[in-house]
Amino acid sequence: MEVAMKKLHYGWFVCAACTLVLFCTIGFTSTAFSVYIPYINEFGGLTKTQGGVIIMVRCLVALFFIPIVEIYYQRTNIRIGVVLMLITLAGSFVLYSVAQSFAGFCIAAAVSGVCYGLGGMIPISILINRWFKSHQGLAIGICSAGSGATAIVMPPILTSLIEKISLPFAFLTQAAFVGIVAVITFVVLRNTPAEKGLKPLEDVHEGIQDTQQPQSGEQIPRKIMYRMYMAILLFGMGGYGTMQNIATLYATEGFSGMAISLLMTLYGIALLLGKLLYGRSTDLFGTYKSGYIFSAILITGGALCCFAGFGSAKVAIISMICLGLGLPLITVGISICAKDMSCPEEYGKVIKNFQFFLMAGSALSGPIPGVIADISGSYAPAYALLTTLIFASVILIQYTYWQTRRNNSKLLTDMDV
């Protein structure tokens, strides 16, 4: 046992701490927060529109803070900066617990938006890039799975706390949990392997990769980066629009609350598994080949959602599994694409830009499905549009990778040929 522990690289402990961070900064503020909205509306006497605005406030604040993420972590460092974001997040839940009005909940949402923007995937992706030369996809997948796990773990816990005790108590419980995670993060996290007298984890025998990160000082042509920005914007619109309206889609098509709950649980499990599978797939087969596999699964899931009106449980189950397995392209995939499209010293800047366009796409798509549903009476046409946007994004991304492989680019070298 002692020998086995000595062989475990410290990077995996960093990975575990990062998983807890995303469980809080993304999972609590976004993935599981939808559970709160009906109770907030009832507690504060808010309208459904006001409940939706609370989520929009968080997204807009996050979008505002993403561009300054580099400056923030240059002033602190990732370890201290992430811990400060966790403390701020705990404070936001305290603000939620004392809020009595729409304005109070919006202020709390704005504070949580700061944490969502500065404490989300960007610093975690940078850390994983520093600590792992191999197994990067798997490590990012594990970290990202932390936010996905909240879709499975938190809804029943939060619902029980709210209904058996109170809404403010549920918020305070989350604040206490985030505080504990902040302490664990401070103890475990390190900015670089050098701080522990180590080198990044590297396995020279790891599987085939179809791209190689550009060398120090090399720059990706602007034309390629602009194409990627457009693709990620479309991906944010289609992908986040798909995620945020799944429950509403099946509710408007006559599925019972219990059936929807079971579908969402299945989706959460598939999402958790999908993040791990996609991350490992990119380690073994590369981003390009994995993109074909998982994008086909994702597009299939989106297309099947268009048939929700037929009321078929089997079709609904298959669509949830496909969406769960495919949507990690948007979270894990963006971080891996940023690595492929940047030299080491530019990685922070590129992942920041990618996350900005992803969040912008999410904000743009926010009202679109509801507007389409109001006009047509169904969310199915909206899912046809969302799936088309995902398809267009996949075409742009895969074409970019294919072009660089075909031209034997010095920036992205094909390792298969």
VEXVEX-829222 format. One record per residue (C-alpha): residue number from 1; x, y, z. Coordinates in steps of 0.05 Angstrom, whole numbers, plus 32768, in hexadecimal, padded with zeros to 4 digits. Layout:
# residues N
+-----+------+-------+------+
| seq | east | north |   up |
+-----+------+-------+------+
| NUM |    X |     Y |    Z |
...
+-----+------+-------+------+
//
This chain:
# residues 417
+-----+------+-------+------+
| seq | east | north |   up |
+-----+------+-------+------+
|   1 | 8000 |  8000 | 8000 |
|   2 | 8038 |  8030 | 8013 |
|   3 | 805C |  8023 | 7FD1 |
|   4 | 801C |  802F | 7FAA |
|   5 | 8011 |  8072 | 7FCD |
|   6 | 8058 |  8088 | 7FBD |
|   7 | 804B |  807B | 7F73 |
|   8 | 800D |  80A7 | 7F72 |
|   9 | 8022 |  80E9 | 7F53 |
|  10 | 800E |  8127 | 7F7B |
|  11 | 7FEC |  8141 | 7F3D |
|  12 | 7FB1 |  8113 | 7F4D |
|  13 | 7FA8 |  8134 | 7F90 |
|  14 | 7FA7 |  8177 | 7F6D |
|  15 | 7F74 |  8159 | 7F3D |
|  16 | 7F48 |  8144 | 7F78 |
|  17 | 7F4C |  818A | 7F96 |
|  18 | 7F39 |  81A8 | 7F53 |
|  19 | 7EFE |  8179 | 7F4F |
|  20 | 7EE4 |  8193 | 7F92 |
|  21 | 7EEF |  81DB | 7F7A |
|  22 | 7EC4 |  81D1 | 7F3C |
|  23 | 7E90 |  81AB | 7F65 |
|  24 | 7E86 |  81EE | 7F89 |
|  25 | 7E96 |  8225 | 7F57 |
|  26 | 7E71 |  8208 | 7F1C |
|  27 | 7E46 |  81D1 | 7F3B |
|  28 | 7E28 |  81FB | 7F73 |
|  29 | 7E20 |  823B | 7F4A |
|  30 | 7E06 |  821C | 7F09 |
|  31 | 7DFB |  81D1 | 7F03 |
|  32 | 7DD3 |  81C7 | 7F43 |
|  33 | 7DB9 |  820E | 7F4D |
|  34 | 7D7A |  8203 | 7F24 |
|  35 | 7D5F |  81DC | 7F60 |
|  36 | 7D5C |  821D | 7F87 |
|  37 | 7D35 |  8247 | 7F55 |
|  38 | 7CED |  822F | 7F65 |
|  39 | 7CFA |  8237 | 7FAF |
|  40 | 7D1A |  827C | 7FA6 |
|  41 | 7CDE |  8292 | 7F7E |
|  42 | 7CAF |  827A | 7FB4 |
|  43 | 7CD9 |  8294 | 7FEE |
|  44 | 7CE5 |  82D9 | 7FD0 |
|  45 | 7CA2 |  82E0 | 7FAD |
|  46 | 7CC5 |  82E4 | 7F6A |
|  47 | 7CA9 |  82D9 | 7F25 |
|  48 | 7CC5 |  82A2 | 7EF7 |
|  49 | 7CE5 |  82D9 | 7ECD |
|  50 | 7D09 |  82F4 | 7F0A |
|  51 | 7D21 |  82AE | 7F1C |
|  52 | 7D3F |  82AA | 7ED6 |
|  53 | 7D5F |  82EE | 7EDD |
|  54 | 7D85 |  82D6 | 7F1B |
|  55 | 7DA8 |  82A2 | 7EF0 |
|  56 | 7DB4 |  82D5 | 7EB9 |
|  57 | 7DD6 |  8304 | 7EEB |
|  58 | 7E06 |  82CD | 7EFF |
|  59 | 7E17 |  82BF | 7EB6 |
|  60 | 7E21 |  8308 | 7EA3 |
|  61 | 7E4E |  8316 | 7EDF |
|  62 | 7E77 |  82D7 | 7ECF |
|  63 | 7E7D |  82EF | 7E86 |
|  64 | 7E97 |  8332 | 7E9F |
|  65 | 7ECD |  8314 | 7ECC |
|  66 | 7EE8 |  82DE | 7E9C |
|  67 | 7F12 |  8311 | 7E75 |
|  68 | 7F38 |  8326 | 7EB4 |
|  69 | 7F47 |  82DF | 7ECC |
|  70 | 7F90 |  82E3 | 7EB6 |
|  71 | 7F9B |  8324 | 7EDC |
|  72 | 7F79 |  8308 | 7F1A |
|  73 | 7FA6 |  82CA | 7F1D |
|  74 | 7FE4 |  82F2 | 7F0D |
|  75 | 7FD6 |  831D | 7F4A |
|  76 | 7FC9 |  82E1 | 7F77 |
|  77 | 7FDC |  829D | 7F5C |
|  78 | 7FAE |  8263 | 7F4D |
|  79 | 7FB0 |  8243 | 7F91 |
|  80 | 7FA0 |  8283 | 7FB8 |
|  81 | 7F72 |  829E | 7F82 |
|  82 | 7F47 |  8260 | 7F81 |
|  83 | 7F42 |  825E | 7FCD |
|  84 | 7F2C |  82A7 | 7FCD |
|  85 | 7EF7 |  8296 | 7F9A |
|  86 | 7EDD |  825D | 7FC6 |
|  87 | 7ED9 |  828D | 8002 |
|  88 | 7EB4 |  82BE | 7FD6 |
|  89 | 7E85 |  8287 | 7FBF |
|  90 | 7E76 |  8275 | 8008 |
|  91 | 7E66 |  82BE | 8013 |
|  92 | 7E36 |  82BE | 7FD8 |
|  93 | 7E0F |  8285 | 7FF8 |
|  94 | 7E0C |  82AC | 8039 |
|  95 | 7DEF |  82E6 | 8011 |
|  96 | 7DBC |  82B6 | 7FF2 |
|  97 | 7DA8 |  829F | 8038 |
|  98 | 7D98 |  82E5 | 8050 |
|  99 | 7D78 |  82FE | 800F |
| 100 | 7D2F |  8310 | 8015 |
| 101 | 7D21 |  8332 | 7FD2 |
| 102 | 7D30 |  832E | 7F88 |
| 103 | 7D68 |  8362 | 7F90 |
| 104 | 7D88 |  833A | 7FC8 |
| 105 | 7D89 |  82F9 | 7FA0 |
| 106 | 7DA6 |  831F | 7F64 |
| 107 | 7DDF |  833A | 7F8F |
| 108 | 7DEF |  82F4 | 7FA8 |
| 109 | 7DEC |  82DA | 7F60 |
| 110 | 7E1C |  8310 | 7F4A |
| 111 | 7E4F |  82FC | 7F7F |
| 112 | 7E49 |  82B3 | 7F6B |
| 113 | 7E53 |  82C8 | 7F22 |
| 114 | 7E97 |  82E4 | 7F35 |
| 115 | 7EAB |  829F | 7F50 |
| 116 | 7E8D |  827D | 7F13 |
| 117 | 7EB7 |  82A8 | 7EE4 |
| 118 | 7EF9 |  82AA | 7F0A |
| 119 | 7EF6 |  8267 | 7F2F |
| 120 | 7EDC |  8238 | 7EF9 |
| 121 | 7EFD |  8210 | 7EC2 |
| 122 | 7F33 |  8243 | 7EB0 |
| 123 | 7F61 |  823E | 7EEE |
| 124 | 7F53 |  81F3 | 7EF4 |
| 125 | 7F66 |  81E7 | 7EAB |
| 126 | 7FA7 |  820E | 7EB5 |
| 127 | 7FB8 |  81E5 | 7EF2 |
| 128 | 7FAC |  81A3 | 7ECF |
| 129 | 7FD6 |  81BB | 7E94 |
| 130 | 800F |  81C9 | 7EC5 |
| 131 | 800A |  8188 | 7EEC |
| 132 | 7FFC |  8156 | 7EB4 |
| 133 | 8023 |  814B | 7E74 |
| 134 | 7FFE |  8109 | 7E6A |
| 135 | 7FB8 |  80F6 | 7E81 |
| 136 | 7FA3 |  813F | 7E78 |
| 137 | 7F60 |  812C | 7E59 |
| 138 | 7F50 |  80FC | 7E91 |
| 139 | 7F65 |  812E | 7EC7 |
| 140 | 7F3A |  8166 | 7EA9 |
| 141 | 7F01 |  8134 | 7EA1 |
| 142 | 7F05 |  8121 | 7EEB |
| 143 | 7F06 |  816B | 7F00 |
| 144 | 7ECC |  817C | 7ED3 |
| 145 | 7EA6 |  8140 | 7EEE |
| 146 | 7EA6 |  8164 | 7F31 |
| 147 | 7E74 |  8197 | 7F16 |
| 148 | 7E4C |  8160 | 7EF4 |
| 149 | 7E47 |  8138 | 7F34 |
| 150 | 7E1D |  816F | 7F54 |
| 151 | 7DE5 |  815E | 7F23 |
| 152 | 7DE1 |  811A | 7F45 |
| 153 | 7DF4 |  8129 | 7F8D |
| 154 | 7DD8 |  816D | 7F9E |
| 155 | 7D8F |  8171 | 7F87 |
| 156 | 7D73 |  813E | 7FBA |
| 157 | 7D9F |  815B | 7FF2 |
| 158 | 7D8B |  81A3 | 7FE4 |
| 159 | 7D42 |  8192 | 7FDB |
| 160 | 7D41 |  816D | 801E |
| 161 | 7D64 |  81A6 | 8043 |
| 162 | 7D35 |  81DA | 8025 |
| 163 | 7CF4 |  81B5 | 8032 |
| 164 | 7D06 |  8198 | 8076 |
| 165 | 7D2A |  81D5 | 8093 |
| 166 | 7D2C |  8214 | 8068 |
| 167 | 7D48 |  8235 | 802A |
| 168 | 7D79 |  8261 | 8051 |
| 169 | 7D94 |  8224 | 8077 |
| 170 | 7DA2 |  8200 | 8035 |
| 171 | 7DCA |  823C | 801D |
| 172 | 7DF1 |  8240 | 805E |
| 173 | 7E00 |  81F6 | 805A |
| 174 | 7E1E |  81FF | 8015 |
| 175 | 7E46 |  823B | 802F |
| 176 | 7E64 |  8210 | 8066 |
| 177 | 7E75 |  81D8 | 8035 |
| 178 | 7E98 |  820A | 8006 |
| 179 | 7EBF |  8224 | 8041 |
| 180 | 7ED8 |  81DD | 8051 |
| 181 | 7EEC |  81D4 | 8008 |
| 182 | 7F12 |  8216 | 800B |
| 183 | 7F3C |  81FB | 8044 |
| 184 | 7F49 |  81B8 | 8021 |
| 185 | 7F5C |  81DD | 7FE1 |
| 186 | 7F8E |  820A | 8006 |
| 187 | 7FAF |  81CD | 8026 |
| 188 | 7FB2 |  81A1 | 7FE8 |
| 189 | 7FB9 |  81CF | 7FAB |
| 190 | 7FFC |  81E4 | 7F90 |
| 191 | 8008 |  8213 | 7F55 |
| 192 | 803E |  81EA | 7F33 |
| 193 | 8060 |  81A6 | 7F3C |
| 194 | 80A0 |  81CB | 7F4D |
| 195 | 8080 |  81E2 | 7F8E |
| 196 | 8080 |  8199 | 7FA3 |
| 197 | 80C4 |  818B | 7F85 |
| 198 | 80A3 |  8162 | 7F4D |
| 199 | 809B |  8161 | 7F02 |
| 200 | 8059 |  815D | 7EDD |
| 201 | 803B |  8117 | 7ED6 |
| 202 | 8052 |  80FA | 7E94 |
| 203 | 8048 |  80B6 | 7E75 |
| 204 | 806F |  80AE | 7E35 |
| 205 | 8049 |  806E | 7E25 |
| 206 | 8005 |  808F | 7E26 |
| 207 | 7FD9 |  8084 | 7DEA |
| 208 | 7FD7 |  80A7 | 7DA6 |
| 209 | 7FC8 |  80F1 | 7DA3 |
| 210 | 7FB6 |  8113 | 7D62 |
| 211 | 7FCF |  8158 | 7D74 |
| 212 | 800B |  8176 | 7D97 |
| 213 | 800A |  81B6 | 7DBF |
| 214 | 802F |  81EE | 7D9B |
| 215 | 8076 |  81FA | 7DB4 |
| 216 | 808A |  8236 | 7DDD |
| 217 | 8082 |  8278 | 7DB7 |
| 218 | 8059 |  825B | 7D7E |
| 219 | 8017 |  827C | 7D6E |
| 220 | 7FD8 |  8260 | 7D4F |
| 221 | 7FC3 |  8289 | 7D11 |
| 222 | 7F8D |  82BB | 7D20 |
| 223 | 7F60 |  829E | 7CEA |
| 224 | 7F5F |  825B | 7D0F |
| 225 | 7F52 |  827C | 7D52 |
| 226 | 7F19 |  82A6 | 7D38 |
| 227 | 7EFA |  8267 | 7D1B |
| 228 | 7F00 |  8245 | 7D5E |
| 229 | 7EE1 |  8281 | 7D82 |
| 230 | 7EA5 |  827D | 7D53 |
| 231 | 7E9F |  8232 | 7D5D |
| 232 | 7EA2 |  8238 | 7DA8 |
| 233 | 7E6E |  8270 | 7DA8 |
| 234 | 7E3F |  8243 | 7D81 |
| 235 | 7E50 |  8209 | 7DAF |
| 236 | 7E3E |  8234 | 7DEB |
| 237 | 7DFC |  8247 | 7DCC |
| 238 | 7DE9 |  8200 | 7DB8 |
| 239 | 7E08 |  81D9 | 7DF1 |
| 240 | 7DF3 |  8204 | 7E2C |
| 241 | 7DAE |  8210 | 7E0D |
| 242 | 7DA7 |  81C4 | 7E0A |
| 243 | 7DBD |  81B9 | 7E52 |
| 244 | 7D93 |  81F1 | 7E71 |
| 245 | 7D50 |  81DD | 7E52 |
| 246 | 7D4E |  8191 | 7E57 |
| 247 | 7D1E |  818E | 7E92 |
| 248 | 7CF1 |  81C4 | 7E74 |
| 249 | 7CF0 |  81A0 | 7E31 |
| 250 | 7CD4 |  8160 | 7E4E |
| 251 | 7CA5 |  8184 | 7E7E |
| 252 | 7C83 |  81A9 | 7E45 |
| 253 | 7C7C |  8168 | 7E1F |
| 254 | 7C54 |  8148 | 7E57 |
| 255 | 7C88 |  811E | 7E7C |
| 256 | 7C79 |  8117 | 7EC7 |
| 257 | 7CA4 |  8137 | 7EFB |
| 258 | 7CBD |  80F4 | 7F12 |
| 259 | 7CCF |  80DF | 7ECB |
| 260 | 7CF5 |  8120 | 7EC1 |
| 261 | 7D19 |  8116 | 7F03 |
| 262 | 7D2F |  80D1 | 7EED |
| 263 | 7D45 |  80EA | 7EA9 |
| 264 | 7D6E |  8122 | 7EC9 |
| 265 | 7D90 |  80F0 | 7EF8 |
| 266 | 7DA1 |  80C4 | 7EBC |
| 267 | 7DBB |  8101 | 7E98 |
| 268 | 7DE6 |  8113 | 7ED3 |
| 269 | 7E04 |  80CD | 7ED8 |
| 270 | 7E12 |  80CC | 7E8D |
| 271 | 7E31 |  8112 | 7E91 |
| 272 | 7E60 |  80FC | 7EC9 |
| 273 | 7E74 |  80BE | 7EA2 |
| 274 | 7E7B |  80E5 | 7E61 |
| 275 | 7EAD |  8116 | 7E7E |
| 276 | 7EDA |  80DE | 7E95 |
| 277 | 7ED3 |  80B7 | 7E53 |
| 278 | 7EDE |  80F4 | 7E27 |
| 279 | 7F1B |  810B | 7E4E |
| 280 | 7F3B |  80C6 | 7E4A |
| 281 | 7F28 |  80BF | 7E01 |
| 282 | 7F4F |  80FE | 7DEF |
| 283 | 7F8B |  80E2 | 7E15 |
| 284 | 7F89 |  80A2 | 7DED |
| 285 | 7F6F |  80B7 | 7DA9 |
| 286 | 7F77 |  8102 | 7DA5 |
| 287 | 7F46 |  813C | 7DA2 |
| 288 | 7F36 |  8135 | 7D58 |
| 289 | 7F20 |  80EC | 7D58 |
| 290 | 7EFD |  80F3 | 7D9B |
| 291 | 7ED8 |  812F | 7D7F |
| 292 | 7EB7 |  8105 | 7D49 |
| 293 | 7EA0 |  80D0 | 7D7B |
| 294 | 7E84 |  80FD | 7DB1 |
| 295 | 7E67 |  8131 | 7D83 |
| 296 | 7E40 |  80FB | 7D5F |
| 297 | 7E25 |  80E4 | 7DA3 |
| 298 | 7E13 |  812B | 7DB7 |
| 299 | 7DF0 |  813C | 7D75 |
| 300 | 7DC9 |  80FB | 7D7A |
| 301 | 7DB1 |  810F | 7DC0 |
| 302 | 7D9D |  8154 | 7DA9 |
| 303 | 7D78 |  8139 | 7D6D |
| 304 | 7D51 |  8107 | 7D97 |
| 305 | 7D3A |  8140 | 7DC5 |
| 306 | 7D14 |  815B | 7D89 |
| 307 | 7CE6 |  811D | 7D8F |
| 308 | 7CD5 |  8129 | 7DD8 |
| 309 | 7C8D |  8139 | 7DC3 |
| 310 | 7C81 |  80F0 | 7DB1 |
| 311 | 7C85 |  80DE | 7DFB |
| 312 | 7CB3 |  80A2 | 7DF1 |
| 313 | 7CD8 |  8090 | 7E31 |
| 314 | 7D0B |  8067 | 7E0A |
| 315 | 7D1C |  80A2 | 7DDC |
| 316 | 7D21 |  80D0 | 7E18 |
| 317 | 7D50 |  80A1 | 7E3C |
| 318 | 7D7E |  8099 | 7E00 |
| 319 | 7D7F |  80E5 | 7DF5 |
| 320 | 7D93 |  80F1 | 7E3E |
| 321 | 7DCB |  80BE | 7E3A |
| 322 | 7DE5 |  80DB | 7DF9 |
| 323 | 7DE2 |  8123 | 7E12 |
| 324 | 7E06 |  8110 | 7E52 |
| 325 | 7E3D |  80EB | 7E2D |
| 326 | 7E45 |  8121 | 7DF8 |
| 327 | 7E40 |  8163 | 7E1D |
| 328 | 7E85 |  815C | 7E3D |
| 329 | 7E9E |  8176 | 7DFA |
| 330 | 7E88 |  81BA | 7E13 |
| 331 | 7EAC |  81B7 | 7E56 |
| 332 | 7EE6 |  8187 | 7E52 |
| 333 | 7EED |  8190 | 7E07 |
| 334 | 7EF6 |  81DC | 7E09 |
| 335 | 7F30 |  81D5 | 7E3B |
| 336 | 7F52 |  81A1 | 7E10 |
| 337 | 7F48 |  81C9 | 7DD0 |
| 338 | 7F69 |  8205 | 7DF3 |
| 339 | 7FA6 |  81D9 | 7E02 |
| 340 | 7FA9 |  81C3 | 7DB9 |
| 341 | 7FA3 |  820B | 7DA0 |
| 342 | 7FD8 |  822C | 7DCC |
| 343 | 8020 |  822A | 7DE0 |
| 344 | 802C |  821F | 7E2A |
| 345 | 8034 |  8268 | 7E3D |
| 346 | 7FF5 |  827C | 7E16 |
| 347 | 7FC8 |  8245 | 7E33 |
| 348 | 7FAA |  8272 | 7E69 |
| 349 | 7F98 |  82A8 | 7E36 |
| 350 | 7F7A |  8276 | 7E05 |
| 351 | 7F50 |  8250 | 7E38 |
| 352 | 7F37 |  8294 | 7E52 |
| 353 | 7F21 |  82A9 | 7E0C |
| 354 | 7F01 |  8266 | 7DFE |
| 355 | 7EDA |  8268 | 7E40 |
| 356 | 7EC4 |  82B0 | 7E31 |
| 357 | 7EA6 |  829D | 7DEE |
| 358 | 7E87 |  825E | 7E0C |
| 359 | 7E66 |  8288 | 7E43 |
| 360 | 7E51 |  82BD | 7E10 |
| 361 | 7E2F |  8286 | 7DE7 |
| 362 | 7E0B |  826E | 7E26 |
| 363 | 7DF2 |  82B4 | 7E35 |
| 364 | 7DDB |  82BF | 7DED |
| 365 | 7DB3 |  827E | 7DEB |
| 366 | 7D91 |  828C | 7E2E |
| 367 | 7D4D |  82A7 | 7E16 |
| 368 | 7D4C |  8286 | 7DD1 |
| 369 | 7D2D |  8242 | 7DE3 |
| 370 | 7CF6 |  8263 | 7E0C |
| 371 | 7CE5 |  8294 | 7DD5 |
| 372 | 7CE0 |  825B | 7DA2 |
| 373 | 7CB5 |  8232 | 7DD3 |
| 374 | 7C86 |  826D | 7DDE |
| 375 | 7C7C |  8274 | 7D93 |
| 376 | 7C77 |  822A | 7D82 |
| 377 | 7C5B |  820E | 7DC3 |
| 378 | 7C95 |  81DC | 7DC8 |
| 379 | 7CE0 |  81DB | 7DD7 |
| 380 | 7CEB |  81A7 | 7DA0 |
| 381 | 7CF8 |  81DB | 7D69 |
| 382 | 7D29 |  81FE | 7D98 |
| 383 | 7D4F |  81BD | 7DA0 |
| 384 | 7D52 |  81B6 | 7D54 |
| 385 | 7D74 |  81FA | 7D52 |
| 386 | 7DA2 |  81EB | 7D8D |
| 387 | 7DB8 |  81A9 | 7D6D |
| 388 | 7DC5 |  81CD | 7D2B |
| 389 | 7DF2 |  81FF | 7D50 |
| 390 | 7E18 |  81C6 | 7D70 |
| 391 | 7E20 |  81A4 | 7D2D |
| 392 | 7E3B |  81E4 | 7D0D |
| 393 | 7E6C |  81ED | 7D47 |
| 394 | 7E85 |  81A5 | 7D40 |
| 395 | 7E90 |  81AF | 7CF5 |
| 396 | 7EBA |  81ED | 7D02 |
| 397 | 7EE4 |  81CD | 7D39 |
| 398 | 7EF0 |  818B | 7D15 |
| 399 | 7F00 |  81B0 | 7CD4 |
| 400 | 7F35 |  81D9 | 7CFA |
| 401 | 7F56 |  819A | 7D14 |
| 402 | 7F51 |  8177 | 7CD0 |
| 403 | 7F70 |  81B2 | 7CAD |
| 404 | 7FAB |  81B6 | 7CDC |
| 405 | 7FB6 |  816B | 7CD5 |
| 406 | 7FB2 |  816E | 7C89 |
| 407 | 7FE3 |  81A8 | 7C84 |
| 408 | 8012 |  8187 | 7CB5 |
| 409 | 8012 |  81C8 | 7CDD |
| 410 | 804E |  81D8 | 7D08 |
| 411 | 801E |  81EF | 7D3D |
| 412 | 7FF3 |  81B0 | 7D40 |
| 413 | 801C |  8174 | 7D2B |
| 414 | 7FF7 |  8134 | 7D17 |
| 415 | 8014 |  80FC | 7D41 |
| 416 | 7FEE |  80C4 | 7D1D |
| 417 | 8010 |  80CA | 7CD9 |
+-----+------+-------+------+
//
